[in-house]
Amino acid sequence: MLIAALPPQSGDFQTSPTPFIIAFGIGMLLGTMGHVYKSKTMVAIGIGMITLSTIVVPLFLAFTR
């Protein structure tokens, strides 16, 4: 399995990636549904969730720990 071949986490930032992956997936789903239903608000929420789960929250956690 690919995850088993990855090196162990080291340094101060040690957390499970599962919540980030789930938030990313929900953001993708919302963005896709927004495009299907032509809802700009839903697309914007999806893009926001993707940005938060991949950039903002991990950086915030890395700098505050």
SEVEXNU-64137 format. One line per field, with one value per atom (N, C-alpha, C): residue number from 1; atom name; x, y, z. Coordinates in Angstrom, 1 decimal, decimal comma. Example, Ala and Ser with C-alpha at 12.3 -4.5 7.8 and 13.67 -1.06 7.14 Angstrom:
2
doba: [1 1 1 2 2 2]
minu: [N CA C N CA C]
px: [13,2 12,3 13,2 12,8 13,7 12,9]
py: [-5,7 -4,5 -3,3 -2,2 -1,1 0,0]
pz: [7,8 7,8 7,8 7,1 7,1 7,9]
This chain:
65
doba: [1 1 1 2 2 2 3 3 3 4 4 4 5 5 5 6 6 6 7 7 7 8 8 8 9 9 9 10 10 10 11 11 11 12 12 12 13 13 13 14 14 14 15 15 15 16 16 16 17 17 17 18 18 18 19 19 19 20 20 20 21 21 21 22 22 22 23 23 23 24 24 24 25 25 25 26 26 26 27 27 27 28 28 28 29 29 29 30 30 30 31 31 31 32 32 32 33 33 33 34 34 34 35 35 35 36 36 36 37 37 37 38 38 38 39 39 39 40 40 40 41 41 41 42 42 42 43 43 43 44 44 44 45 45 45 46 46 46 47 47 47 48 48 48 49 49 49 50 50 50 51 51 51 52 52 52 53 53 53 54 54 54 55 55 55 56 56 56 57 57 57 58 58 58 59 59 59 60 60 60 61 61 61 62 62 62 63 63 63 64 64 64 65 65 65]
minu: [N CA C N CA C N CA C N CA C N CA C N CA C N CA C N CA C N CA C N CA C N CA C N CA C N CA C N CA C N CA C N CA C N CA C N CA C N CA C N CA C N CA C N CA C N CA C N CA C N CA C N CA C N CA C N CA C N CA C N CA C N CA C N CA C N CA C N CA C N CA C N CA C N CA C N CA C N CA C N CA C N CA C N CA C N CA C N CA C N CA C N CA C N CA C N CA C N CA C N CA C N CA C N CA C N CA C N CA C N CA C N CA C N CA C N CA C N CA C N CA C N CA C N CA C N CA C N CA C N CA C]
px: [0,8 0,0 0,9 0,5 1,3 1,5 0,5 0,6 1,6 1,7 2,7 4,1 4,3 5,7 6,1 5,2 5,6 6,4 7,4 8,1 7,3 7,7 6,9 6,9 5,8 5,8 6,8 7,4 8,4 8,2 8,8 8,7 7,5 7,1 6,1 4,7 4,5 3,2 2,9 2,3 1,9 0,4 -0,3 -1,8 -2,3 -3,4 -4,0 -4,6 -4,3 -4,8 -6,3 -6,9 -8,3 -9,3 -9,3 -10,3 -10,1 -8,8 -8,5 -9,0 -8,8 -9,3 -10,8 -11,5 -12,9 -13,5 -12,9 -13,3 -13,1 -11,9 -11,7 -12,7 -13,0 -14,0 -15,4 -15,8 -17,1 -17,1 -16,0 -15,9 -16,0 -15,3 -15,4 -16,9 -17,5 -18,9 -19,8 -19,7 -20,5 -20,2 -18,9 -18,6 -19,2 -19,1 -19,7 -21,2 -21,9 -23,3 -23,7 -22,9 -23,2 -23,1 -22,2 -22,1 -23,3 -23,7 -24,8 -26,1 -26,3 -27,6 -27,4 -26,3 -26,0 -26,2 -25,6 -25,7 -24,3 -24,1 -22,8 -22,4 -23,4 -23,2 -22,6 -23,2 -22,7 -21,3 -21,0 -19,7 -18,7 -19,0 -18,1 -17,9 -18,9 -18,7 -17,8 -18,0 -17,1 -15,6 -15,4 -14,1 -13,5 -14,3 -13,8 -13,4 -14,2 -13,9 -12,6 -12,4 -11,2 -10,0 -10,1 -9,0 -8,7 -9,7 -9,5 -8,8 -9,3 -8,8 -7,4 -7,0 -5,7 -4,6 -5,0 -4,0 -4,1 -5,3 -5,4 -5,3 -6,1 -6,1 -4,8 -4,2 -2,9 -1,8 -1,8 -0,8 -1,1 -2,3 -2,7 -2,2 -2,5 -2,1 -0,5 0,2 1,6 2,2 1,7 2,2 1,9 0,7 0,3 0,8 1,3 1,8 3,3]
py: [-1,2 0,0 1,2 2,3 3,5 4,2 4,3 5,0 4,4 3,1 2,4 2,6 3,0 3,3 4,7 5,5 6,9 7,0 7,9 8,0 8,5 8,2 8,7 10,2 10,8 12,2 12,6 13,7 14,2 15,7 16,3 17,7 18,0 19,3 19,7 19,5 19,3 19,2 17,7 17,1 15,7 15,6 15,3 15,2 14,3 13,8 12,9 13,7 13,3 14,0 13,7 12,8 12,4 13,6 14,4 15,6 16,5 16,7 17,6 16,9 15,6 14,9 14,9 14,7 14,7 16,1 17,2 18,5 18,9 18,4 18,6 17,9 16,7 15,9 16,6 17,1 17,8 19,0 19,8 21,0 20,7 19,6 19,2 18,9 18,1 17,7 19,0 19,9 21,1 22,0 22,1 22,9 22,2 20,9 20,2 20,4 20,2 20,4 21,8 22,8 24,2 24,4 23,8 23,9 23,2 22,1 21,4 22,2 22,7 23,5 25,0 25,4 26,8 27,7 27,3 28,1 28,7 30,0 30,6 30,5 30,6 30,5 29,2 28,1 26,8 26,5 27,1 27,0 27,7 28,9 29,7 29,0 28,4 27,6 26,4 25,7 24,6 25,0 26,1 26,6 27,0 27,7 28,1 26,9 25,8 24,6 24,0 24,0 23,4 24,2 25,5 26,4 26,2 26,2 26,1 24,7 23,6 22,3 22,0 22,7 22,4 23,4 24,7 25,7 26,4 26,9 27,8 27,0 26,0 25,3 24,6 23,9 23,3 24,3 25,5 26,5 27,1 27,3 27,8 26,8 25,5 24,5 24,5 24,6 24,5 25,6 26,8 28,0 28,2 27,6 27,7 26,6 25,6 24,5 24,6]
pz: [0,0 0,0 0,0 -0,7 -0,9 0,4 1,3 2,5 3,4 3,4 4,3 3,8 2,5 2,0 2,3 2,8 3,1 4,4 4,5 5,7 6,8 8,1 9,2 9,3 9,9 10,1 11,2 11,0 11,9 12,1 13,1 13,3 14,2 14,2 15,1 14,6 13,3 12,7 12,4 13,4 13,3 13,5 12,4 12,5 11,4 11,6 10,6 9,4 8,2 7,0 6,7 7,4 7,1 7,2 8,2 8,1 7,0 6,6 5,4 4,1 4,0 2,8 2,7 3,8 3,8 3,5 4,1 3,8 2,3 1,8 0,3 -0,5 -0,2 -1,0 -0,9 0,3 0,4 -0,4 -0,4 -1,2 -2,7 -3,1 -4,5 -4,9 -4,0 -4,3 -4,3 -3,4 -3,4 -4,7 -5,0 -6,2 -7,5 -7,6 -8,7 -8,8 -7,6 -7,5 -7,9 -7,5 -7,8 -9,3 -10,0 -11,4 -12,1 -11,6 -12,2 -12,0 -10,8 -10,5 -10,8 -11,4 -11,7 -10,5 -9,4 -8,2 -7,9 -8,1 -7,8 -6,3 -5,5 -4,0 -3,6 -4,2 -3,9 -4,4 -5,6 -6,2 -5,3 -4,9 -4,0 -2,7 -2,1 -0,8 -1,1 -2,2 -2,5 -2,7 -3,4 -3,6 -2,2 -1,4 -0,1 0,8 0,7 1,5 1,0 -0,3 -0,9 -0,4 -0,5 -0,1 1,4 2,2 3,6 4,0 3,3 3,7 3,2 2,1 1,6 1,9 2,2 2,4 3,8 4,1 5,3 6,6 6,8 8,0 8,3 7,3 7,6 7,9 7,3 7,6 9,0 9,3 10,6 11,7 11,5 12,5 12,6 11,5 11,5 12,2 12,1 12,7 14,2 14,6 16,0 16,9 16,3 17,2 17,5]
